[in-house]
Amino acid sequence: MKDIARRFPENPLLMPKDVKPSSPNLQVICLLNPGVFTFEGKTWLLVRVAENILQKEGVLFFPMINAIGKTEVIEVPLNDPDLIADDPRVINYKGLDYLTTLSHLRLLCSDDGIKFYEPEGYEPLMGSGYLENFGVEDCRVAKIGDTYYLTYTAVSDNGVGVGLRTTTDWKTFEHKGIIIAPHNKDCAIFEEKINGKYYMLHRPSSVAIGGNFIWLAESPDGIHWGNHQCIVKTRKGLWDSARVGAGAAPIKTEQGWLEIYHGANADHQYCLGAFLMDLNNPSKVISRTLKPIMRPKENYELSGFFGHVVFTNGHLVNGDELTIYYGAADEFVCGAKFSIAEILERLE
């Protein structure tokens, strides 16, 4: 079955060179996986910007946020016997894991959904506090009433959890803290209540028993979450055999709640698929795509900081048209359009 994505001919829409670093001593390495929303008549992206220090021969530098909120640079000789640096994303030093880059979230907007720029007066969203000292990543944006809910991956030496901030004007934010403790990520809140309750999808991770599966949770207030249920698992021998995770907020259709999700195999190749949940009981999964609706095939998806990746946590819905903004090869921001009806036809 072929890829049904209609990619923007302008792809990549954004590359690392298009965004200025947050500090003169940093360089932008990657742009990844934007949250997407509309505000004041424009299309907005909340892009994850990953930065590091300009490296020099024989030494590895990696940044982190210290206790007073400033960026601190750790320097380690490459020949240090306590250093394990065989992954471009994560290193291990003296038994502890660190990220090779430090991520924050940057706001960009567009009048046409293709050409994006950084508007004045909107500050970057940086990691804050000891539970975000390795940065903030991969934000999903859900609008309920007049409030935007920002769920993001909060990374620190304490683990990887889900943080929440809310806003109504994108200039002032309320920090709600960690709403799901480590290890957890890929959190997407439904954009309306069901039977008076808030619902979310999230992804705990297990290195032993269980696996990287999609779970559902409910809440009376959008902050305190419980009644967790596992609803979508990996599938042996298929494109989503190693891990699965939610994309953006589920889309309400007549047939049910449609969720675009990512899956990866043992070779760390990421594709997109879909599944459908019951409108009144989202813990009931009605159907799921057997094959991907989008797979890496363009050069900008196959080659980059971490190749063979298409990954989304942001989209816009206009009738039957679904516009997905996605990260390609963990380096570029791209766009593609889908027919919701066509995706529904692929469900089995």
Protein Blocks (a to p, Z undefined) as FASTA:
>chain_A
ZZfbdcdfkbcfbdfklpccfbfkbccfbdchiadddeehiacddddddddddddehiac
dddddfkopacdddddfklmkbccfbfkbcceehiacdfbdcdddddddfklmaccddeh
iacdddedjklmnopehiadddehjbccdddddddfkbccddddddfkopaccdebjfbd
cddehiacdfbdeehiacdddddddfkegcddddddddfkomagchiacfbdcdehiakl
mbccdfddddddfkbccdddddddfkopacdddddddfklmmbcfbdcfbdfbdcfbfkl
mgcfbghiacdfbdcdehjbccddddehhlaccdddddfklmmmmpZZ
